Amino acid sequence: MVGLLELAANHGVEAVLAERLEALLAAGELPDLEQLQNEFAPRQAQCPDVAVDMPTAALYDTLLGEEASV
């Protein structure tokens, strides 16, 4: 029971978890904490690797030189 409360409160799934629990209890089934955690707990996002090529400082000097001559 405490695990269900923790799952609902810490992951912001109170409403959907309540609906799921009502459906389980109406079907005469007991909730399985591990299954519900797998269903409702957030998963780690997979972020792509991003490579950024930093230009040399001399490039900025060139741009500033063009700005000054305009």
C-alpha positions as CSV (number, residue, x, y, z in Angstrom):
1,M,0.0,0.0,0.0
2,V,2.8,2.4,0.9
3,G,4.5,1.7,-2.4
4,L,1.4,2.6,-4.3
5,L,1.1,5.9,-2.4
6,E,4.8,6.6,-3.1
7,L,4.3,5.9,-6.8
8,A,1.3,8.1,-7.1
9,A,2.8,11.1,-5.1
10,N,6.3,11.1,-6.4
11,H,5.5,10.6,-10.1
12,G,2.4,12.6,-10.5
13,V,0.2,9.8,-11.6
14,E,-2.5,10.0,-8.9
15,A,-5.5,10.1,-11.3
16,V,-4.5,7.5,-13.8
17,L,-3.2,5.2,-11.0
18,A,-6.5,5.5,-9.2
19,E,-8.4,4.6,-12.4
20,R,-6.2,1.6,-12.9
21,L,-6.6,0.5,-9.3
22,E,-10.4,0.8,-9.5
23,A,-10.4,-1.3,-12.6
24,L,-8.2,-4.0,-11.0
25,L,-10.4,-4.1,-7.8
26,A,-13.6,-4.2,-9.9
27,A,-12.2,-7.2,-11.7
28,G,-11.4,-8.9,-8.4
29,E,-7.7,-8.6,-8.8
30,L,-5.1,-7.3,-6.4
31,P,-2.6,-4.7,-7.5
32,D,0.9,-5.9,-8.3
33,L,3.3,-3.1,-7.2
34,E,6.2,-4.1,-9.5
35,Q,3.9,-4.2,-12.5
36,L,2.3,-0.9,-11.7
37,Q,5.8,0.7,-11.1
38,N,6.9,-0.6,-14.6
39,E,3.7,0.9,-16.1
40,F,3.6,4.3,-14.4
41,A,7.1,5.2,-13.2
42,P,9.0,7.6,-15.6
43,R,11.7,6.1,-17.8
44,Q,15.1,7.6,-18.4
45,A,15.0,9.8,-21.6
46,Q,17.5,8.8,-24.2
47,C,19.2,11.9,-25.5
48,P,21.2,11.9,-28.7
49,D,24.9,12.6,-28.6
50,V,25.5,16.0,-30.0
51,A,28.9,17.1,-31.3
52,V,29.6,20.8,-31.4
53,D,32.6,22.1,-33.4
54,M,33.7,25.3,-31.8
55,P,35.2,27.9,-34.2
56,T,38.6,29.4,-33.4
57,A,38.7,32.8,-31.8
58,A,40.4,34.2,-34.9
59,L,37.1,33.7,-36.8
60,Y,35.4,36.1,-34.4
61,D,38.2,38.6,-34.8
62,T,37.6,38.5,-38.6
63,L,33.8,39.1,-38.1
64,L,34.5,42.0,-35.7
65,G,36.9,43.5,-38.2
66,E,34.2,43.4,-40.9
67,E,31.7,45.0,-38.5
68,A,34.1,47.9,-37.7
69,S,34.8,48.7,-41.4
70,V,31.0,49.1,-42.2
